[in-house]
Every structure is written in C-alpha cells, then in structure tokens.
Amino acid sequence: MKEDLTHLPKERADKFTRPFLRFLRIEAMAGATLLFFVGIALAMANTEFSDRYFSFFDTRIGFFFDNFEYSRTLQHWVNDGLMTLFFFVVALELKREIVLGELTNIRLALFPMAGAIGGMIMPVGIYLLLIGDQPSSRGWGTVMSTDTAFVIGALALLRHRVPKSLRLFLLALAIFDDIAAILIVAISYGGAIRWLPLMLACLGLVVVAGMGWVGFRSMVAYSVFGIVVWVAFDASGIHATLTGVILGLMAPARSWVSDERLQAILSRAVAKPRGERWSGDIGERHGLQRVGVAAREALSPIERLEITLHPWIAFAVMPAFALANAGVTIVPERVDAALASAIFFSFVLGKPVGIIALIALAVKLRVASRPKDLTWRTLIAGSMLAGIGFTMALFIANLSFNRGELDSVKIGIILGSFVSATAGMLALAFLGRCNRH
C-alpha cells in the first residue's frame, strides 16, 4: 500500500503518546481527574496520614540568603503561584470569545454576563441573610463563582443531550464570574498596599504592552516579565493571581501571519520540483524556517497559549489545587451546621435563582438576546450546574475564614457542589430524553 504523504511519518512512540493526547482532549476527563484528587485529599485528611498531609502543605519553600528570606508555604505556592496560570487561561478564553468567538455580538455577550451577575448577587444575598452579622459574614465571596472544569466535564458527559449554546452560555458565565471573583479577591482579601512594589508591577505591565506594540514574538521574554510582575504584585499586598487576569487580557487576539500570507509562503516552499532533495544551503534552510514560523504564527497568541496551557491546567494545576485544598477532617461535633448550611443553600438555590431571574430581566428589557435554540427549561436545568463552586470557592475560603471555620465551609462547598451537579445533570438528561421523543 502506498504511504499517505499528507500526514507526518509514524514512530513507535506514537503508540503511547497518541492515546495519551486523546485522553487530554476529552473534556470530561478534566472533571474526572479533579474529582479523583478531591477524593484523595478527603481520604488523606481522614486517615492516619492526616498529620503528614497537612504538614506537607505547610512546608515553607523559597529563597534564603543571609538575612533575606522570600518563602511561602507549599499551599501558598499552589494557590497563588500555580493558580495564576489558571486565571491566565480563564482570561485568554474570555478575550478569545469576545474578540474572535460567538460573544462578538454585544447583546449575546450580555446574556451570560447578566447570568453571571445574578449568579453572584443572589448567593451572596442568601449567605448574608442566613449568617447575619456574625464574624463569618466576611466570607461572602466564597459563594460567588462557578467551577468551569466541573461544569464543562458534566456537559461533556451529557454530550448530544445538551445544545451547544448551553455549553457556551455556562462557559462564558463561569469565566465572567471567575474574573469578577478574582478582582474582588484582589481588592477585598489582599493585605495593606505597598506602593513601591505596586508601581514596579505597573511598570512591568507597561513594558509587556510595549513589547507587544513593537512586535516581540518571544514567549520566553514575556514569561520572564510575567514572573517579575507576579513577584511585584505579591510584594505589593494585592493578590498576585490578578497578574494572570491582566496578562491574559493583554495577550494579542490576532495572528501575525494572515491566511493569504501563509498560503503564499507554503506555495513558494512546495514549488520545488518533485524528486529533488533539499541541499541544505543557507537560502533553503531559511525557506524551511520561514514555513515553520509562518505555520506557527498563523494562529493568534491567544490560541497558541490556550492549546499549550490547557492540558497543564486541567491535568496538573487544578489537581494540585484540589489536593492542597480539598482535605477536610470530618468530625461531626466540630461542624458548624449553620455555616455549612449557609454555604450549601447559597450554591444550590442562590445560583440558579439568581441566574434565571437576571437573564429574564435582561431579555425582557431587551438588553440581552437569548439564543434561539436555548429554551427556558434547558436554561433552568443548566443553571443548576452553576451551583458547582468548587475551585474558586475553596480559593476564597482559604483567604477569608480561620482554621476553626474552614472545615465547616469546605463541607458546605463539597455537598453544595455535589447536589448541584447531580440535580443539573439529571434535569438535563431528562429534558434530552423528552426532546428525542
């Protein structure tokens, strides 16, 4: 059989790497992996390994030189360091959808934005109503956001039973309220502001913007300045994960090489007569390098960064975050039932009620447009999934509650997310079955 020359040549290693790459592309696997590490964290926190588990993430890691020390606990490096990459990718997804995707239409973009606003206001209102003026009211930010990975994983499991427009709606909603949550974290949960590091962080952002304006293409250079900006924000008292949001929104959304230019460069490369070999002289080498650069730069920086970082976020960063934060020692007599219930009802009831109420108002006032294939019944069922608040909820909980309250809060988050996921998936599966008949 004649070899198909339209594909890259096969190697023995492909037998191992290709199945792994297919695994990484399955969105449901990201949610399943996250759930697996949640289970490990809960198991570790409730067995004889509990002390070693907690002390491991309390280990301080950093730089020590004479009297100078820059160190954080391992949990801090995960929550503030690795999670910066998570927020960076969230910001990239938001910008891509607004600039290149289906949210370029302002009224369609305002539809999930209205849902996100309602899905933040109502849970916070329910939480404060149930908690009252107790000291734990400072943790209101915990109930604001939706966990993108779990929601997309749930929708991937349902496959054709849900319309594509619901997936886009929930993804955009989760991105909008993640952005809002991290901005609130930066403002409300940071320390006292130190102005010199903050000015250095702003200067670093100006340098990054200038590099983009003059046409720097090196990802290494941008990464170095991104780390400098992160360190400056961390030292300033503003939450360092804001770096990821800002740099993600600054990333260019347009490709450097147009489709026409790519075609012209490829045509010139394939114009070489068949049967002749590349001699390897300088001109020919430059021609091949030009093809490689053109093929790479035909994708926008946003698209390239998402393709590169998404597997690392889904299968390394978020599992590490779950392992570091989901561990809760369940001792019934130490659980604050009122606090856990306030968290639970804020997610299970507050999220769907707030989302539906505000998007209904936005549509009635003609501020936003509802996609034609997205029925109100599907929206109500899908909005139940928005009560899955795992990642950002734990993130903010660690900043706003003391250790005595944290176990009760984590129980409320985990139970609320589980009930929301179960109710949403069952409702969408039922509607999908009804629609087929």
Secondary structure, DSSP 8 states (H G I E B T S, - for coil): ----TTS----TTHHHHHHHHHHHH-HHHHHHHHHHHHHHHHHHHTSTTHHHHHHHHT-EEEEEETTEEEEEEHHHIIIIIIHHHHHHHHHHHHHHHHHTSGGGSHHHHHHHHHHHHHHHHHHHHHHHHHHTTSGGGGGGGGGS---HHHHHHHHHHHGGGS-HHHHHHHHHHHHHHHHHHHHHHHHHS--S--HHHHHHHHHHHHHHHHHHHHT---HHHHHHHHHHHHHHHHHHTS-TTHHHHHHHHHS--S-SS-HHHHHHHHHHHHTS-TT------HHHHHHHHHHHHHHHHTS-HHHHHHHHHHHHIIIIIHHHHHHHH------GGG--HHHHHHHHHIIIIIHHHHHHHHHHHHHHTTSS---TT--HHHHHHHHHHTT--HHHHHHHHHHHS-HHHHHHHHHHHHHHHHHHHHHHHHHHHHHHHHHH-
